[in-house]
Amino acid sequence: MSDEMLTPHLVAGALAGTTGLLVFLVIHHYWIMPIWFIMPFGLVIAALGGLPIGWAYHEISPNLPPASWSIMAFIALIGIILAPAIILAELRQPLFTMSESGAELSVPVWYAVVVFILELLVTATLVGGLAGWLIGHTPRATLATALAGFIFALGPGHNIPFLGSTPGMLKGIVILLAIILAATIILVAASSLMVGYLTTRSI
């Protein structure tokens, strides 16, 4: 897709990021506890984090199925990107132990940091880049999707290593799926509307 259509995809990515944050906050409010205090700062981070997602969608969307099937394809792509981290987290011992006083780190801090970086950030970035190459067939698609994988891991997927092998993993995955579904719908719908509008104006 031409670079002239990059801007609407970036805007759609920012909208998708903010949507994902709002969905997360609502679910967290009713299912866990209210954390609305993070919203002012979180909205800025979510919008900025959505920009690489919009860029990745811009680069690979010409090779994705049309219309509503793009939503399913992009959700599947995110699932593939995060799957290695989820599998690795479930295969090892948990990083936290649960007690009446709450969750306590059961490993050294340095070990938890290494696990977070290697299991989550590195795998999501590498798988994202590989997926971008296979779908988009260009270095830009590879870079954009690798960056998108990193952002998805750092944002919505950040709890994956810490919830691994704990009862909270299922709840975390449900919340993650809800965020991804809502954000992807907004990403694809907003991109389609804006690109369609600009294309009509240029005719």
C-alpha positions, -999 to 999 in steps of 0.1 A, spaced: 0 0 0 13 35 -9 28 57 18 1 82 11 -22 60 31 1 56 60 -14 84 80 -49 69 83 -34 37 94 -13 54 121 -45 73 133 -64 40 134 -35 24 153 -37 52 179 -74 47 182 -70 10 186 -44 15 213 -67 38 233 -96 14 228 -76 -15 241 -66 5 273 -103 15 279 -114 -22 276 -86 -32 299 -96 -6 325 -133 -16 324 -126 -53 328 -101 -46 355 -126 -25 374 -153 -51 375 -132 -83 376 -102 -74 397 -101 -38 411 -104 -2 399 -72 13 386 -86 43 367 -59 65 381 -36 52 353 -59 65 326 -45 100 319 -9 87 315 -21 54 301 -40 71 272 -9 88 260 11 57 262 -16 36 245 -20 61 217 17 62 210 20 24 213 -8 21 187 12 39 161 36 10 154 5 -13 153 -10 10 126 22 10 107 24 -28 108 -12 -31 95 -4 -6 67 26 -27 56 8 -61 56 -29 -53 49 -25 -56 11 -17 -93 17 -45 -99 43 -80 -111 35 -106 -83 28 -130 -66 52 -141 -86 83 -117 -115 75 -88 -90 82 -100 -88 118 -97 -125 123 -64 -126 104 -48 -99 125 -61 -114 158 -46 -147 147 -13 -129 139 -12 -114 174 -19 -148 189 9 -163 170 33 -135 181 24 -140 218 20 -178 218 57 -186 224 58 -164 256 25 -180 268 39 -216 262 72 -208 278 56 -192 309 34 -223 314 63 -247 311 85 -233 338 80 -227 375 60 -196 385 78 -164 393 53 -156 420 39 -175 450 4 -166 462 -4 -161 499 -30 -145 521 -10 -113 520 -8 -113 482 17 -123 455 53 -125 464 83 -128 440 97 -163 444 129 -157 423 156 -131 423 146 -98 407 174 -102 380 160 -136 371 125 -122 366 139 -93 345 158 -118 323 127 -140 319 106 -109 310 131 -98 283 139 -132 268 106 -151 271 84 -122 262 100 -93 245 126 -112 224 102 -139 213 74 -115 204 98 -93 184 114 -122 165 81 -139 157 66 -106 148 94 -99 124 92 -133 108 55 -130 104 59 -96 88 84 -110 63 62 -140 54 31 -118 50 45 -86 36 77 -99 18 95 -66 24 121 -53 49 97 -26 60 69 -51 68 95 -72 87 106 -42 108 71 -28 113 56 -61 125 87 -68 147 81 -35 164 44 -42 167 52 -75 183 75 -58 208 47 -32 216 20 -59 220 43 -78 244 53 -47 264 17 -34 265 -12 -59 266 10 -89 271 32 -76 299 18 -99 325 23 -131 306 56 -141 322 44 -133 357 11 -151 355 26 -182 339 19 -215 358 -4 -196 382 -42 -197 386 -43 -161 373 -30 -171 338 -65 -180 325 -79 -147 337 -50 -129 321 -55 -146 287 -93 -138 288 -85 -101 294 -58 -101 268 -82 -116 242 -108 -90 250 -82 -62 245 -69 -77 213 -104 -82 199 -116 -47 206 -84 -30 194 -83 -50 162 -119 -42 153 -112 -5 157 -79 -8 138 -94 -25 108 -127 -5 108 -111 29 112 -84 21 86 -110 10 61 -132 40 67 -104 66 64 -86 49 35 -120 46 17 -127 83 23 -93 95 11 -95 72 -19 -129 86 -28 -117 122 -25 -87 116 -48 -109 102 -76 
